[in-house]
Amino acid sequence: VAGADSGLSLIEPSCLSYYCSLPNKTFEYLSAGLPFICSDLPDVRKEFDEYDICWFSNPDCLDKLIREMTREELKRKKKSVIMHRQKWDWNVEKLKLADVYQSITTSTL
């Protein structure tokens, strides 16, 4: 994966579960240091929009997006991925998860 120019994570919002999804594949791309193209779904946009690490696309626009993508844009987004990917790193996320578990066990005592 790390040898690719970008990743691709497209989810068809055919049901509410898919519409509200945040695909694991996007986090794999981040871990590999890759910008990615992803479906323009609400939770995906909410999670990644401010970081300039991906392109949002709908199936109708995908071919146009790929044809118009430039090397400069790829480089810029890749730099942004490298700069921001630690936000989603497991070493950061596991601490958040541990806090949640701790609050659950503390509140049930």
Steps between C-alpha positions, in 0.01 A plus 500: 500500500774746591633488144177634352434865418166502680240270647139444404219439747158527343188399684163509330252647750241232424382479862526707816788289633712574191388862489625549858819295458860598562691233302802327653675522163538878542695444822719240328588757235584755768722249675679436169545875444265517200242758408180338380181545304193419703125515478351832599313369802415715804719326758793464261484870415463593868807296594738599219385822332711748695831317445538509119591130491243368256265571214127454542322357203173355387490227233379751240812716545772242564643478149516880470672528839766245405563656158541848648721394793848652480837387634520821703164429660608143582822627658316764704248252633768241574690758707178577684443130569851466642446808716157394635492121499613465861154630598357162396797285604411198712737616776284812536165327446565223752540760777158643413350152505661423835349821640154394382539156658628658819202736520260209447655285769523794741136600448372146558672459837 
